[in-house]
Amino acid sequence: MIRDDKLPAGTKQRGMIGYLLSKPTGKEFVYAGPVNGYAQVALSYSAKECEKKATLFLRKREPLHPLTERAKLYGGKICQIPDAALANLQIEANNYVKERNQQGVELLAFGGMSYDFIWIMYQQIKRAMEETELKDEPPKRMWCVVGSGTLLTIFHLLFPTTEFLVVQVGKTISPKLIECYKIKSGNILSLQKNLKNLCSYFPPYPSVDTYDAKLWQFVLKYGKSGDYIWNVAS
């Protein structure tokens, strides 16, 4: 099992710090996403470590979601938009960046789905794997939750021969990703699409109850000896 819940800001912290440092002229990084997502935490934590600013566009929620509270604790600037869908949040974030043109303000892609971020994160995880049993023997089967698809892309780069069992908890997985990574139709397990709903069976390790924790019930039902689970965050 991969326990990235032991990292302060989860798996994406591995790539985010390197990504921000690769942008020497970038002073402020802007992101729009769901309040249940962990990217807000990863960006805020990484920006603090790199002495940069993180600005987050999120749907208004009172009280703040626990993950947003954590992002705020790490110094993230929270911009709440009432009753806004993700597309509207992204428009607001894009307008914010345009208004500050040439002031070192950069908009991050949803989920970090950009070539630069994916490549940096791939390199960081591959380097970390050199000290584990995964260096020479990749998992035969791995469980993961899919949102933006960024992590699944990186996992496939790391383990091209691994059979992935993916759990949808939000948006539907892109048919292009399914075809590209040769995911069997029976290996795509869909849960309620409302990210607000909590998991039914909480795993015996720290996990996000609106996200990664939701795959545990499927592992209990369909898991096999030797399966790996990639737990993104706590």
N, C-alpha and C positions, 0 to 999 in steps of 0.2 A: 504493500500500500504506500502511496506517496502522500505524505502528511504535510502539505503546505499550509495547513492551519497553524503550524508552528511559526510561520513567518508573520510579522506584525501586519502586513497588508496582503498576504496571500500570494498565489502564483504570479499574478501580473506584476507584482513588485520586482520579480526577477528581471523582467525586461524593461519596466518603466524607468527605473533609475538610469540604466544605460542609455535609453532613448532620450531622456531629458538632457543628459550630459553630452549627447551627440549634437545638440542644438545650442551651441554657445551663444547665439544671438537671441535665443528665446528666453524671455523673462517671465511670461505668464502663459499658462496652458489651460485651455478652456475645453470643457467636456459636457455633453448632454446625454443623460441616460436615465434609466428607471431608478427610483429610490431604493429598490431591492438589490440593485447591482453592486458588485464589489469594485468596479473600476473607479468609482468615486473615492474609495478608501485608498486604493493603490496609487492613484494620481496624487492625492493630498499628502500621503506619507512620503512618496518619492520626491515631490516638489519641495517638501520641507527638508529632506535629506540633501537635496541639490541646491538649496537656498534660492528656490524659485517660487512663483505663485501658482496656485491652483484655483480655478473658478469653475463652479459646477452649476449647471442649469438642470433643475429637477422639478417635478410636479409638486405643488404645494401640499404639505401634509403636516397636520398638527395633532399630536406632537411630532417632532422629527422622527423619521425612521431610525432605529438603532445604528444602522450602517452610516446614515448621514450624520448622526451624532459623532460617530467615530471619525468620519472625514473632517468634520468641523474641529474636532479635538486636535487633529494633525495640521490644522491651519487652513483647510479648504474654505474658500469664500462661497457661501451658499446663496444662489439666486433661485427663489421659488416662483413658479408660474402657476397660477390657479387653473385647475381643470385642463391641463395641457397634455395632449398626446405626445408620444416620442417625436413625431415629425415636427410638431410645433416647438418643442424644446430645442430641436436641432436648428430650426429657423432662427429662434431667439439667440442661440449661441453664435450662429454664423453672423447675424447682424451685429452682435457685440464685438466680434473680432474685426469686422469690416469698419466699424466706427473708430477702431483703434489701429488702423492701418499703419504699418511701418513703425510700430511701437513695441516690437518684440512680443506680440501676442499671437499665439498659434492655436488653431482649432484641432483637437484630436478626433480621429475617426471613431465611429461607434465600435466599442469593444476593442479598440486598438488595431482594427483591421486595416493595417497599412504594411507595405513591404518592409520599410525600415524597422518598424516595431517588431514584426514577426521574425525578421532575421536576427535582430539583437537578442530577442528573448530565446530563440532557438539556440543560439550560441551559448548563452548563459546557462540554460538547462543542460545542454550537452556537456558543458564543462563540469557542472555539478554531478552529473551521472558518472563521471570518470572514477568517482570514489565509491560507487555502489555496484551491486551485482548486476544492474541493468547495463553496465558497460559492455558485457560480452553476451548477455542472454536477455533479449527483449521479452516483454510479456507476451504470452500467447493470446490472452484476452484481457482487455482493459475496459472498465466502466468509467464513463464520464458524463457530465451534464453539458448540454449544448445551448448556448444563447446566441451570441453574435457569430459563433463559429471560429473565432480567432484561435482559441486554445485547441480545438479539434484539428485545425490546420497545422499547428505546431506539433501536436502529438503525433500526427501522421508523418511529419518530416522526421521526427525522432525515431519512430517505430513503424517503418513502412510495411513490415510483415505482420503486425499485430492486428487481431480481429477486435474491432471496437464495438462496444455495446453502449449506445447513447440514449440518454433520457431527455426528451423535450419537456421543458417546463415553461417555456415562453413562446417565442416565435417558432414557426415551423422550419425545420431544417431545409436549407436550399437543396433542390434536386441536383444542382451542380456539385455540391459538396458530397452528396450521397454517391453520385456517379464517379467523381474524382477519387474518393477514398474507398470505393468498392465496399460500401457498407451494405450488408444484407438487410433486406426489408424487415426480416424478423428480429433484427438487432436494434431497431428504432422503437423505443418504448415511449409512448406519449402519456403525459399526465395532464392535469387540469392546466389550462393555458393562463389562468390568472395567477400571476406571481405573488399576489397578496396572500394566497392560501398557504398555510403551513403544512409541513410534511406530516404524514400519518404515523410513521414509524421512525423515531429518531435513532440515528446510528450511535454506536458506543464510542464515539470520538467527536470532538468539537467540529460543528459544521453549520452552514447557513441554513436556517429552517425554511426559507422560502426558495432555496436554490439547491445546492449540492446535496443537502441532507435527503432530498426527495428520491434519490436513486437507491437508497438503502432497502426500501421495501421490495424493489425489483431484484436486488442482489440476494435477498433472503429467499426469493421465489425461484430465480433462474441462475443464480451464481453457481460456479463450479470451483472445485479445489484448484488453487493456483491462479485464480483471477486476481487482477490488480484493480484497485480503485484509486482514482486521482481526486483527492479532496482538495479543492482550491483554496479554501479559507475557513476561518472559524466564525 
